[in-house]
Amino acid sequence: MDKLQVTEFDGHRDFEVWKVQVQPYLIANGWFGTIDGSIPQRPGVDGEISKEWTKIDAKAKALLLNCLETKVVRTVMAVPTASQIWRRLSTMYESRCRISVSLLLKEFHSYKMTDDMDMNTHIANVESMIQRLGDVGQKIDTPQTVSKLLELPRKYRHLVSAWDMLDEEKRTVENLIPRLMKAEKIEQGDEKPTGNETVAFVSKTKKTKKIQRKQARSEEI
């Protein structure tokens, strides 16, 4: 059978996904039986564990250990059988993985760009959270990614207005990121708005001036 191609489990990625990748390979090779008990430890002629069982279990154990990163291997290196390794890993990482997913999702949904943050940092933060969620089996789709990238300070509301004017098929992450970078340059005065950006930016500027005039009149009174 072809060699198993699976990312070594590092103790952080989705353990359930790792199990789903490894288990079919063990079953296909006839090695999972020492883990689930379908191949019992039949006594040999001298009342010892069957040599055939020992051979199969050694293959299952070797596969499991080769699908783990070194730091995880250290936590099970003294465990004698494949079945015990399987149970030890399940005990250690299944509940931890569920907690990790919950915390990552909470972080993602509560995140937004702050006034003192530059656009490169904002984009990198969102991409990092999406990558970490992907590592634990939580896929963030394009609308969710776009929505999160557009959680911007009020000074960028002209960008959101311009974005809303686009046809839906053009509202992709690939189209949004350059616009985010350009919006930052416009805000800093390094670049002038064009097209729909101009309409939105002028509207924003007028509103800002109107607010400033109201504030000035209030101060005079």
mmCIF file of the C-alpha atoms, coordinates in Angstrom:
data_MODEL
# 
_entry.id   MODEL 
# 
loop_
_atom_site.group_PDB 
_atom_site.id 
_atom_site.type_symbol 
_atom_site.label_atom_id 
_atom_site.label_alt_id 
_atom_site.label_comp_id 
_atom_site.label_asym_id 
_atom_site.label_entity_id 
_atom_site.label_seq_id 
_atom_site.pdbx_PDB_ins_code 
_atom_site.Cartn_x 
_atom_site.Cartn_y 
_atom_site.Cartn_z 
_atom_site.occupancy 
_atom_site.B_iso_or_equiv 
_atom_site.pdbx_formal_charge 
_atom_site.auth_seq_id 
_atom_site.auth_comp_id 
_atom_site.auth_asym_id 
_atom_site.auth_atom_id 
_atom_site.pdbx_PDB_model_num 
ATOM 1   C CA . MET A 1 1   ? 0.000   0.000   0.000  1.00 0.00 ? 1   MET A CA 1 
ATOM 2   C CA . ASP A 1 2   ? 1.158   3.569   -0.695 1.00 0.00 ? 2   ASP A CA 1 
ATOM 3   C CA . LYS A 1 3   ? 2.970   5.402   2.078  1.00 0.00 ? 3   LYS A CA 1 
ATOM 4   C CA . LEU A 1 4   ? 0.683   7.426   4.338  1.00 0.00 ? 4   LEU A CA 1 
ATOM 5   C CA . GLN A 1 5   ? 0.831   11.154  3.610  1.00 0.00 ? 5   GLN A CA 1 
ATOM 6   C CA . VAL A 1 6   ? -0.314  12.995  6.730  1.00 0.00 ? 6   VAL A CA 1 
ATOM 7   C CA . THR A 1 7   ? 0.908   16.060  8.613  1.00 0.00 ? 7   THR A CA 1 
ATOM 8   C CA . GLU A 1 8   ? 2.573   15.023  11.864 1.00 0.00 ? 8   GLU A CA 1 
ATOM 9   C CA . PHE A 1 9   ? 0.381   15.867  14.840 1.00 0.00 ? 9   PHE A CA 1 
ATOM 10  C CA . ASP A 1 10  ? 2.026   18.660  16.854 1.00 0.00 ? 10  ASP A CA 1 
ATOM 11  C CA . GLY A 1 11  ? -0.337  18.779  19.826 1.00 0.00 ? 11  GLY A CA 1 
ATOM 12  C CA . HIS A 1 12  ? -2.108  21.898  18.527 1.00 0.00 ? 12  HIS A CA 1 
ATOM 13  C CA . ARG A 1 13  ? -3.857  21.046  15.260 1.00 0.00 ? 13  ARG A CA 1 
ATOM 14  C CA . ASP A 1 14  ? -7.239  19.329  15.191 1.00 0.00 ? 14  ASP A CA 1 
ATOM 15  C CA . PHE A 1 15  ? -6.665  15.922  16.774 1.00 0.00 ? 15  PHE A CA 1 
ATOM 16  C CA . GLU A 1 16  ? -9.953  14.584  15.405 1.00 0.00 ? 16  GLU A CA 1 
ATOM 17  C CA . VAL A 1 17  ? -8.843  15.367  11.853 1.00 0.00 ? 17  VAL A CA 1 
ATOM 18  C CA . TRP A 1 18  ? -5.515  13.618  12.494 1.00 0.00 ? 18  TRP A CA 1 
ATOM 19  C CA . LYS A 1 19  ? -7.346  10.509  13.763 1.00 0.00 ? 19  LYS A CA 1 
ATOM 20  C CA . VAL A 1 20  ? -9.607  10.456  10.699 1.00 0.00 ? 20  VAL A CA 1 
ATOM 21  C CA . GLN A 1 21  ? -6.524  10.556  8.443  1.00 0.00 ? 21  GLN A CA 1 
ATOM 22  C CA . VAL A 1 22  ? -4.585  7.854   10.297 1.00 0.00 ? 22  VAL A CA 1 
ATOM 23  C CA . GLN A 1 23  ? -7.282  5.331   11.190 1.00 0.00 ? 23  GLN A CA 1 
ATOM 24  C CA . PRO A 1 24  ? -8.270  4.254   7.616  1.00 0.00 ? 24  PRO A CA 1 
ATOM 25  C CA . TYR A 1 25  ? -4.611  3.515   6.840  1.00 0.00 ? 25  TYR A CA 1 
ATOM 26  C CA . LEU A 1 26  ? -4.325  1.328   9.941  1.00 0.00 ? 26  LEU A CA 1 
ATOM 27  C CA . ILE A 1 27  ? -7.540  -0.496  9.005  1.00 0.00 ? 27  ILE A CA 1 
ATOM 28  C CA . ALA A 1 28  ? -6.511  -0.979  5.373  1.00 0.00 ? 28  ALA A CA 1 
ATOM 29  C CA . ASN A 1 29  ? -3.249  -2.602  6.475  1.00 0.00 ? 29  ASN A CA 1 
ATOM 30  C CA . GLY A 1 30  ? -4.974  -4.825  9.029  1.00 0.00 ? 30  GLY A CA 1 
ATOM 31  C CA . TRP A 1 31  ? -3.240  -3.153  11.967 1.00 0.00 ? 31  TRP A CA 1 
ATOM 32  C CA . PHE A 1 32  ? -6.134  -1.389  13.712 1.00 0.00 ? 32  PHE A CA 1 
ATOM 33  C CA . GLY A 1 33  ? -7.303  -4.638  15.276 1.00 0.00 ? 33  GLY A CA 1 
ATOM 34  C CA . THR A 1 34  ? -4.729  -4.425  18.056 1.00 0.00 ? 34  THR A CA 1 
ATOM 35  C CA . ILE A 1 35  ? -6.089  -0.967  18.889 1.00 0.00 ? 35  ILE A CA 1 
ATOM 36  C CA . ASP A 1 36  ? -9.834  -1.688  18.896 1.00 0.00 ? 36  ASP A CA 1 
ATOM 37  C CA . GLY A 1 37  ? -9.442  -5.216  20.283 1.00 0.00 ? 37  GLY A CA 1 
ATOM 38  C CA . SER A 1 38  ? -10.732 -7.054  17.217 1.00 0.00 ? 38  SER A CA 1 
ATOM 39  C CA . ILE A 1 39  ? -7.380  -8.853  17.136 1.00 0.00 ? 39  ILE A CA 1 
ATOM 40  C CA . PRO A 1 40  ? -7.020  -10.171 20.706 1.00 0.00 ? 40  PRO A CA 1 
ATOM 41  C CA . GLN A 1 41  ? -3.729  -10.925 22.433 1.00 0.00 ? 41  GLN A CA 1 
ATOM 42  C CA . ARG A 1 42  ? -4.082  -14.676 21.961 1.00 0.00 ? 42  ARG A CA 1 
ATOM 43  C CA . PRO A 1 43  ? -1.675  -16.689 24.100 1.00 0.00 ? 43  PRO A CA 1 
ATOM 44  C CA . GLY A 1 44  ? 1.138   -18.403 22.261 1.00 0.00 ? 44  GLY A CA 1 
ATOM 45  C CA . VAL A 1 45  ? 2.159   -22.014 22.757 1.00 0.00 ? 45  VAL A CA 1 
ATOM 46  C CA . ASP A 1 46  ? 3.868   -21.137 26.049 1.00 0.00 ? 46  ASP A CA 1 
ATOM 47  C CA . GLY A 1 47  ? 1.035   -18.963 27.329 1.00 0.00 ? 47  GLY A CA 1 
ATOM 48  C CA . GLU A 1 48  ? 2.750   -15.819 26.056 1.00 0.00 ? 48  GLU A CA 1 
ATOM 49  C CA . ILE A 1 49  ? 1.254   -13.124 23.858 1.00 0.00 ? 49  ILE A CA 1 
ATOM 50  C CA . SER A 1 50  ? 0.906   -14.298 20.271 1.00 0.00 ? 50  SER A CA 1 
ATOM 51  C CA . LYS A 1 51  ? 3.928   -13.451 18.146 1.00 0.00 ? 51  LYS A CA 1 
ATOM 52  C CA . GLU A 1 52  ? 1.589   -12.544 15.298 1.00 0.00 ? 52  GLU A CA 1 
ATOM 53  C CA . TRP A 1 53  ? -0.256  -10.040 17.546 1.00 0.00 ? 53  TRP A CA 1 
ATOM 54  C CA . THR A 1 54  ? 3.062   -8.590  18.703 1.00 0.00 ? 54  THR A CA 1 
ATOM 55  C CA . LYS A 1 55  ? 4.175   -8.145  15.091 1.00 0.00 ? 55  LYS A CA 1 
ATOM 56  C CA . ILE A 1 56  ? 0.936   -6.416  14.054 1.00 0.00 ? 56  ILE A CA 1 
ATOM 57  C CA . ASP A 1 57  ? 0.943   -4.198  17.142 1.00 0.00 ? 57  ASP A CA 1 
ATOM 58  C CA . ALA A 1 58  ? 4.550   -3.169  16.472 1.00 0.00 ? 58  ALA A CA 1 
ATOM 59  C CA . LYS A 1 59  ? 3.562   -2.039  12.963 1.00 0.00 ? 59  LYS A CA 1 
ATOM 60  C CA . ALA A 1 60  ? 0.580   -0.071  14.295 1.00 0.00 ? 60  ALA A CA 1 
ATOM 61  C CA . LYS A 1 61  ? 2.735   1.524   16.992 1.00 0.00 ? 61  LYS A CA 1 
ATOM 62  C CA . ALA A 1 62  ? 5.458   2.423   14.483 1.00 0.00 ? 62  ALA A CA 1 
ATOM 63  C CA . LEU A 1 63  ? 2.909   4.122   12.237 1.00 0.00 ? 63  LEU A CA 1 
ATOM 64  C CA . LEU A 1 64  ? 1.435   6.150   15.096 1.00 0.00 ? 64  LEU A CA 1 
ATOM 65  C CA . LEU A 1 65  ? 4.834   7.299   16.324 1.00 0.00 ? 65  LEU A CA 1 
ATOM 66  C CA . ASN A 1 66  ? 5.867   8.302   12.807 1.00 0.00 ? 66  ASN A CA 1 
ATOM 67  C CA . CYS A 1 67  ? 2.740   10.452  12.500 1.00 0.00 ? 67  CYS A CA 1 
ATOM 68  C CA . LEU A 1 68  ? 3.629   12.513  15.588 1.00 0.00 ? 68  LEU A CA 1 
ATOM 69  C CA . GLU A 1 69  ? 6.047   15.396  16.036 1.00 0.00 ? 69  GLU A CA 1 
ATOM 70  C CA . THR A 1 70  ? 8.979   14.694  18.356 1.00 0.00 ? 70  THR A CA 1 
ATOM 71  C CA . LYS A 1 71  ? 7.564   16.661  21.300 1.00 0.00 ? 71  LYS A CA 1 
ATOM 72  C CA . VAL A 1 72  ? 4.362   14.580  21.171 1.00 0.00 ? 72  VAL A CA 1 
ATOM 73  C CA . VAL A 1 73  ? 6.309   11.331  20.775 1.00 0.00 ? 73  VAL A CA 1 
ATOM 74  C CA . ARG A 1 74  ? 8.044   12.102  24.080 1.00 0.00 ? 74  ARG A CA 1 
ATOM 75  C CA . THR A 1 75  ? 4.688   12.007  25.868 1.00 0.00 ? 75  THR A CA 1 
ATOM 76  C CA . VAL A 1 76  ? 3.995   8.430   24.725 1.00 0.00 ? 76  VAL A CA 1 
ATOM 77  C CA . MET A 1 77  ? 7.442   6.941   24.162 1.00 0.00 ? 77  MET A CA 1 
ATOM 78  C CA . ALA A 1 78  ? 7.190   4.773   27.296 1.00 0.00 ? 78  ALA A CA 1 
ATOM 79  C CA . VAL A 1 79  ? 3.710   3.487   26.414 1.00 0.00 ? 79  VAL A CA 1 
ATOM 80  C CA . PRO A 1 80  ? 4.059   -0.185  25.391 1.00 0.00 ? 80  PRO A CA 1 
ATOM 81  C CA . THR A 1 81  ? 1.238   -0.842  22.902 1.00 0.00 ? 81  THR A CA 1 
ATOM 82  C CA . ALA A 1 82  ? -0.484  0.904   19.996 1.00 0.00 ? 82  ALA A CA 1 
ATOM 83  C CA . SER A 1 83  ? -3.835  0.669   21.784 1.00 0.00 ? 83  SER A CA 1 
ATOM 84  C CA . GLN A 1 84  ? -2.474  2.434   24.860 1.00 0.00 ? 84  GLN A CA 1 
ATOM 85  C CA . ILE A 1 85  ? -0.834  5.128   22.715 1.00 0.00 ? 85  ILE A CA 1 
ATOM 86  C CA . TRP A 1 86  ? -4.146  5.700   20.921 1.00 0.00 ? 86  TRP A CA 1 
ATOM 87  C CA . ARG A 1 87  ? -6.030  6.039   24.214 1.00 0.00 ? 87  ARG A CA 1 
ATOM 88  C CA . ARG A 1 88  ? -3.352  8.257   25.763 1.00 0.00 ? 88  ARG A CA 1 
ATOM 89  C CA . LEU A 1 89  ? -3.424  10.674  22.826 1.00 0.00 ? 89  LEU A CA 1 
ATOM 90  C CA . SER A 1 90  ? -7.238  10.732  22.854 1.00 0.00 ? 90  SER A CA 1 
ATOM 91  C CA . THR A 1 91  ? -7.297  11.521  26.565 1.00 0.00 ? 91  THR A CA 1 
ATOM 92  C CA . MET A 1 92  ? -4.685  14.262  26.218 1.00 0.00 ? 92  MET A CA 1 
ATOM 93  C CA . TYR A 1 93  ? -5.886  16.056  23.106 1.00 0.00 ? 93  TYR A CA 1 
ATOM 94  C CA . GLU A 1 94  ? -9.582  15.521  22.339 1.00 0.00 ? 94  GLU A CA 1 
ATOM 95  C CA . SER A 1 95  ? -10.946 17.806  25.078 1.00 0.00 ? 95  SER A CA 1 
ATOM 96  C CA . ARG A 1 96  ? -8.042  20.244  24.652 1.00 0.00 ? 96  ARG A CA 1 
ATOM 97  C CA . CYS A 1 97  ? -8.823  20.566  20.958 1.00 0.00 ? 97  CYS A CA 1 
ATOM 98  C CA . ARG A 1 98  ? -12.477 21.429  21.638 1.00 0.00 ? 98  ARG A CA 1 
ATOM 99  C CA . ILE A 1 99  ? -11.423 24.140  24.110 1.00 0.00 ? 99  ILE A CA 1 
ATOM 100 C CA . SER A 1 100 ? -8.859  25.497  21.631 1.00 0.00 ? 100 SER A CA 1 
ATOM 101 C CA . VAL A 1 101 ? -11.445 25.780  18.855 1.00 0.00 ? 101 VAL A CA 1 
ATOM 102 C CA . SER A 1 102 ? -13.827 27.636  21.169 1.00 0.00 ? 102 SER A CA 1 
ATOM 103 C CA . LEU A 1 103 ? -11.161 30.139  22.208 1.00 0.00 ? 103 LEU A CA 1 
ATOM 104 C CA . LEU A 1 104 ? -9.977  30.722  18.639 1.00 0.00 ? 104 LEU A CA 1 
ATOM 105 C CA . LEU A 1 105 ? -13.531 31.312  17.403 1.00 0.00 ? 105 LEU A CA 1 
ATOM 106 C CA . LYS A 1 106 ? -14.163 33.738  20.259 1.00 0.00 ? 106 LYS A CA 1 
ATOM 107 C CA . GLU A 1 107 ? -10.961 35.614  19.397 1.00 0.00 ? 107 GLU A CA 1 
ATOM 108 C CA . PHE A 1 108 ? -11.915 35.763  15.710 1.00 0.00 ? 108 PHE A CA 1 
ATOM 109 C CA . HIS A 1 109 ? -15.459 37.028  16.238 1.00 0.00 ? 109 HIS A CA 1 
ATOM 110 C CA . SER A 1 110 ? -14.452 39.690  18.782 1.00 0.00 ? 110 SER A CA 1 
ATOM 111 C CA . TYR A 1 111 ? -11.508 41.042  16.759 1.00 0.00 ? 111 TYR A CA 1 
ATOM 112 C CA . LYS A 1 112 ? -11.586 44.377  14.920 1.00 0.00 ? 112 LYS A CA 1 
ATOM 113 C CA . MET A 1 113 ? -8.968  46.829  13.703 1.00 0.00 ? 113 MET A CA 1 
ATOM 114 C CA . THR A 1 114 ? -8.118  49.616  16.156 1.00 0.00 ? 114 THR A CA 1 
ATOM 115 C CA . ASP A 1 115 ? -7.271  53.259  15.396 1.00 0.00 ? 115 ASP A CA 1 
ATOM 116 C CA . ASP A 1 116 ? -3.601  52.823  16.283 1.00 0.00 ? 116 ASP A CA 1 
ATOM 117 C CA . MET A 1 117 ? -3.140  49.766  14.048 1.00 0.00 ? 117 MET A CA 1 
ATOM 118 C CA . ASP A 1 118 ? -1.675  49.931  10.537 1.00 0.00 ? 118 ASP A CA 1 
ATOM 119 C CA . MET A 1 119 ? -3.343  48.075  7.676  1.00 0.00 ? 119 MET A CA 1 
ATOM 120 C CA . ASN A 1 120 ? -0.557  45.530  7.182  1.00 0.00 ? 120 ASN A CA 1 
ATOM 121 C CA . THR A 1 121 ? -0.868  44.473  10.819 1.00 0.00 ? 121 THR A CA 1 
ATOM 122 C CA . HIS A 1 122 ? -4.655  44.244  10.552 1.00 0.00 ? 122 HIS A CA 1 
ATOM 123 C CA . ILE A 1 123 ? -4.501  42.030  7.459  1.00 0.00 ? 123 ILE A CA 1 
ATOM 124 C CA . ALA A 1 124 ? -1.796  39.838  9.011  1.00 0.00 ? 124 ALA A CA 1 
ATOM 125 C CA . ASN A 1 125 ? -3.861  39.455  12.206 1.00 0.00 ? 125 ASN A CA 1 
ATOM 126 C CA . VAL A 1 126 ? -6.921  38.279  10.290 1.00 0.00 ? 126 VAL A CA 1 
ATOM 127 C CA . GLU A 1 127 ? -4.897  35.894  8.110  1.00 0.00 ? 127 GLU A CA 1 
ATOM 128 C CA . SER A 1 128 ? -3.165  34.470  11.181 1.00 0.00 ? 128 SER A CA 1 
ATOM 129 C CA . MET A 1 129 ? -6.463  33.784  12.964 1.00 0.00 ? 129 MET A CA 1 
ATOM 130 C CA . ILE A 1 130 ? -7.906  32.123  9.860  1.00 0.00 ? 130 ILE A CA 1 
ATOM 131 C CA . GLN A 1 131 ? -4.797  29.942  9.525  1.00 0.00 ? 131 GLN A CA 1 
ATOM 132 C CA . ARG A 1 132 ? -4.957  28.865  13.174 1.00 0.00 ? 132 ARG A CA 1 
ATOM 133 C CA . LEU A 1 133 ? -8.651  28.061  12.855 1.00 0.00 ? 133 LEU A CA 1 
ATOM 134 C CA . GLY A 1 134 ? -7.919  26.056  9.720  1.00 0.00 ? 134 GLY A CA 1 
ATOM 135 C CA . ASP A 1 135 ? -5.279  24.097  11.625 1.00 0.00 ? 135 ASP A CA 1 
ATOM 136 C CA . VAL A 1 136 ? -7.978  22.896  14.032 1.00 0.00 ? 136 VAL A CA 1 
ATOM 137 C CA . GLY A 1 137 ? -10.473 22.087  11.295 1.00 0.00 ? 137 GLY A CA 1 
ATOM 138 C CA . GLN A 1 138 ? -12.517 25.315  11.329 1.00 0.00 ? 138 GLN A CA 1 
ATOM 139 C CA . LYS A 1 139 ? -12.801 26.747  7.824  1.00 0.00 ? 139 LYS A CA 1 
ATOM 140 C CA . ILE A 1 140 ? -13.539 30.460  7.482  1.00 0.00 ? 140 ILE A CA 1 
ATOM 141 C CA . ASP A 1 141 ? -15.217 31.200  4.145  1.00 0.00 ? 141 ASP A CA 1 
ATOM 142 C CA . THR A 1 142 ? -14.756 34.226  1.884  1.00 0.00 ? 142 THR A CA 1 
ATOM 143 C CA . PRO A 1 143 ? -17.756 36.281  3.131  1.00 0.00 ? 143 PRO A CA 1 
ATOM 144 C CA . GLN A 1 144 ? -16.614 35.805  6.731  1.00 0.00 ? 144 GLN A CA 1 
ATOM 145 C CA . THR A 1 145 ? -13.046 36.798  5.833  1.00 0.00 ? 145 THR A CA 1 
ATOM 146 C CA . VAL A 1 146 ? -14.189 39.885  3.933  1.00 0.00 ? 146 VAL A CA 1 
ATOM 147 C CA . SER A 1 147 ? -16.531 40.879  6.746  1.00 0.00 ? 147 SER A CA 1 
ATOM 148 C CA . LYS A 1 148 ? -13.730 40.591  9.296  1.00 0.00 ? 148 LYS A CA 1 
ATOM 149 C CA . LEU A 1 149 ? -11.281 42.579  7.152  1.00 0.00 ? 149 LEU A CA 1 
ATOM 150 C CA . LEU A 1 150 ? -13.889 45.329  6.854  1.00 0.00 ? 150 LEU A CA 1 
ATOM 151 C CA . GLU A 1 151 ? -14.238 45.749  10.620 1.00 0.00 ? 151 GLU A CA 1 
ATOM 152 C CA . LEU A 1 152 ? -12.335 49.018  10.450 1.00 0.00 ? 152 LEU A CA 1 
ATOM 153 C CA . PRO A 1 153 ? -12.161 52.289  12.392 1.00 0.00 ? 153 PRO A CA 1 
ATOM 154 C CA . ARG A 1 154 ? -14.657 55.004  11.377 1.00 0.00 ? 154 ARG A CA 1 
ATOM 155 C CA . LYS A 1 155 ? -12.005 56.855  9.380  1.00 0.00 ? 155 LYS A CA 1 
ATOM 156 C CA . TYR A 1 156 ? -12.250 54.087  6.765  1.00 0.00 ? 156 TYR A CA 1 
ATOM 157 C CA . ARG A 1 157 ? -16.022 54.177  6.362  1.00 0.00 ? 157 ARG A CA 1 
ATOM 158 C CA . HIS A 1 158 ? -15.578 55.600  2.844  1.00 0.00 ? 158 HIS A CA 1 
ATOM 159 C CA . LEU A 1 159 ? -13.864 52.322  1.891  1.00 0.00 ? 159 LEU A CA 1 
ATOM 160 C CA . VAL A 1 160 ? -16.809 50.295  3.191  1.00 0.00 ? 160 VAL A CA 1 
ATOM 161 C CA . SER A 1 161 ? -19.214 52.510  1.230  1.00 0.00 ? 161 SER A CA 1 
ATOM 162 C CA . ALA A 1 162 ? -17.176 52.075  -1.958 1.00 0.00 ? 162 ALA A CA 1 
ATOM 163 C CA . TRP A 1 163 ? -16.963 48.323  -1.380 1.00 0.00 ? 163 TRP A CA 1 
ATOM 164 C CA . ASP A 1 164 ? -20.744 48.074  -1.054 1.00 0.00 ? 164 ASP A CA 1 
ATOM 165 C CA . MET A 1 165 ? -21.070 49.644  -4.511 1.00 0.00 ? 165 MET A CA 1 
ATOM 166 C CA . LEU A 1 166 ? -19.170 46.758  -6.135 1.00 0.00 ? 166 LEU A CA 1 
ATOM 167 C CA . ASP A 1 167 ? -20.874 43.847  -7.860 1.00 0.00 ? 167 ASP A CA 1 
ATOM 168 C CA . GLU A 1 168 ? -21.058 40.818  -5.572 1.00 0.00 ? 168 GLU A CA 1 
ATOM 169 C CA . GLU A 1 169 ? -18.729 38.688  -7.717 1.00 0.00 ? 169 GLU A CA 1 
ATOM 170 C CA . LYS A 1 170 ? -16.002 41.311  -7.282 1.00 0.00 ? 170 LYS A CA 1 
ATOM 171 C CA . ARG A 1 171 ? -16.188 41.256  -3.486 1.00 0.00 ? 171 ARG A CA 1 
ATOM 172 C CA . THR A 1 172 ? -13.314 38.832  -3.018 1.00 0.00 ? 172 THR A CA 1 
ATOM 173 C CA . VAL A 1 173 ? -10.429 38.825  -0.568 1.00 0.00 ? 173 VAL A CA 1 
ATOM 174 C CA . GLU A 1 174 ? -8.025  39.242  -3.492 1.00 0.00 ? 174 GLU A CA 1 
ATOM 175 C CA . ASN A 1 175 ? -9.800  42.447  -4.543 1.00 0.00 ? 175 ASN A CA 1 
ATOM 176 C CA . LEU A 1 176 ? -10.241 43.750  -1.025 1.00 0.00 ? 176 LEU A CA 1 
ATOM 177 C CA . ILE A 1 177 ? -6.666  43.646  0.244  1.00 0.00 ? 177 ILE A CA 1 
ATOM 178 C CA . PRO A 1 178 ? -5.249  46.106  -2.342 1.00 0.00 ? 178 PRO A CA 1 
ATOM 179 C CA . ARG A 1 179 ? -8.185  48.418  -1.609 1.00 0.00 ? 179 ARG A CA 1 
ATOM 180 C CA . LEU A 1 180 ? -7.429  48.279  2.098  1.00 0.00 ? 180 LEU A CA 1 
ATOM 181 C CA . MET A 1 181 ? -3.822  49.239  1.450  1.00 0.00 ? 181 MET A CA 1 
ATOM 182 C CA . LYS A 1 182 ? -4.887  52.040  -0.884 1.00 0.00 ? 182 LYS A CA 1 
ATOM 183 C CA . ALA A 1 183 ? -7.443  53.330  1.622  1.00 0.00 ? 183 ALA A CA 1 
ATOM 184 C CA . GLU A 1 184 ? -4.678  53.687  4.192  1.00 0.00 ? 184 GLU A CA 1 
ATOM 185 C CA . LYS A 1 185 ? -2.584  55.709  1.724  1.00 0.00 ? 185 LYS A CA 1 
ATOM 186 C CA . ILE A 1 186 ? -5.588  57.922  0.933  1.00 0.00 ? 186 ILE A CA 1 
ATOM 187 C CA . GLU A 1 187 ? -6.200  58.474  4.643  1.00 0.00 ? 187 GLU A CA 1 
ATOM 188 C CA . GLN A 1 188 ? -2.547  59.422  5.091  1.00 0.00 ? 188 GLN A CA 1 
ATOM 189 C CA . GLY A 1 189 ? -2.697  61.788  2.087  1.00 0.00 ? 189 GLY A CA 1 
ATOM 190 C CA . ASP A 1 190 ? -0.207  59.784  0.048  1.00 0.00 ? 190 ASP A CA 1 
ATOM 191 C CA . GLU A 1 191 ? -2.715  58.911  -2.701 1.00 0.00 ? 191 GLU A CA 1 
ATOM 192 C CA . LYS A 1 192 ? -5.920  60.326  -4.201 1.00 0.00 ? 192 LYS A CA 1 
ATOM 193 C CA . PRO A 1 193 ? -9.202  58.368  -4.412 1.00 0.00 ? 193 PRO A CA 1 
ATOM 194 C CA . THR A 1 194 ? -10.581 57.289  -7.797 1.00 0.00 ? 194 THR A CA 1 
ATOM 195 C CA . GLY A 1 195 ? -13.970 56.129  -9.147 1.00 0.00 ? 195 GLY A CA 1 
ATOM 196 C CA . ASN A 1 196 ? -16.426 55.015  -6.487 1.00 0.00 ? 196 ASN A CA 1 
ATOM 197 C CA . GLU A 1 197 ? -13.748 55.764  -3.902 1.00 0.00 ? 197 GLU A CA 1 
ATOM 198 C CA . THR A 1 198 ? -14.011 59.440  -4.822 1.00 0.00 ? 198 THR A CA 1 
ATOM 199 C CA . VAL A 1 199 ? -17.769 59.497  -4.301 1.00 0.00 ? 199 VAL A CA 1 
ATOM 200 C CA . ALA A 1 200 ? -17.490 57.771  -0.954 1.00 0.00 ? 200 ALA A CA 1 
ATOM 201 C CA . PHE A 1 201 ? -14.484 59.807  0.149  1.00 0.00 ? 201 PHE A CA 1 
ATOM 202 C CA . VAL A 1 202 ? -16.122 63.129  -0.789 1.00 0.00 ? 202 VAL A CA 1 
ATOM 203 C CA . SER A 1 203 ? -19.263 62.079  1.075  1.00 0.00 ? 203 SER A CA 1 
ATOM 204 C CA . LYS A 1 204 ? -17.158 61.242  4.114  1.00 0.00 ? 204 LYS A CA 1 
ATOM 205 C CA . THR A 1 205 ? -15.311 64.565  3.879  1.00 0.00 ? 205 THR A CA 1 
ATOM 206 C CA . LYS A 1 206 ? -18.559 66.545  3.667  1.00 0.00 ? 206 LYS A CA 1 
ATOM 207 C CA . LYS A 1 207 ? -19.966 64.748  6.697  1.00 0.00 ? 207 LYS A CA 1 
ATOM 208 C CA . THR A 1 208 ? -16.766 65.396  8.624  1.00 0.00 ? 208 THR A CA 1 
ATOM 209 C CA . LYS A 1 209 ? -16.830 69.107  7.793  1.00 0.00 ? 209 LYS A CA 1 
ATOM 210 C CA . LYS A 1 210 ? -20.517 69.313  8.727  1.00 0.00 ? 210 LYS A CA 1 
ATOM 211 C CA . ILE A 1 211 ? -19.788 67.762  12.099 1.00 0.00 ? 211 ILE A CA 1 
ATOM 212 C CA . GLN A 1 212 ? -16.869 70.135  12.627 1.00 0.00 ? 212 GLN A CA 1 
ATOM 213 C CA . ARG A 1 213 ? -19.077 73.163  11.828 1.00 0.00 ? 213 ARG A CA 1 
ATOM 214 C CA . LYS A 1 214 ? -21.707 71.984  14.327 1.00 0.00 ? 214 LYS A CA 1 
ATOM 215 C CA . GLN A 1 215 ? -19.062 71.561  16.970 1.00 0.00 ? 215 GLN A CA 1 
ATOM 216 C CA . ALA A 1 216 ? -17.664 75.011  16.262 1.00 0.00 ? 216 ALA A CA 1 
ATOM 217 C CA . ARG A 1 217 ? -21.143 76.611  16.582 1.00 0.00 ? 217 ARG A CA 1 
ATOM 218 C CA . SER A 1 218 ? -21.711 74.761  19.838 1.00 0.00 ? 218 SER A CA 1 
ATOM 219 C CA . GLU A 1 219 ? -18.453 76.109  21.226 1.00 0.00 ? 219 GLU A CA 1 
ATOM 220 C CA . GLU A 1 220 ? -19.397 79.669  20.187 1.00 0.00 ? 220 GLU A CA 1 
ATOM 221 C CA . ILE A 1 221 ? -22.708 79.378  22.066 1.00 0.00 ? 221 ILE A CA 1 
# 
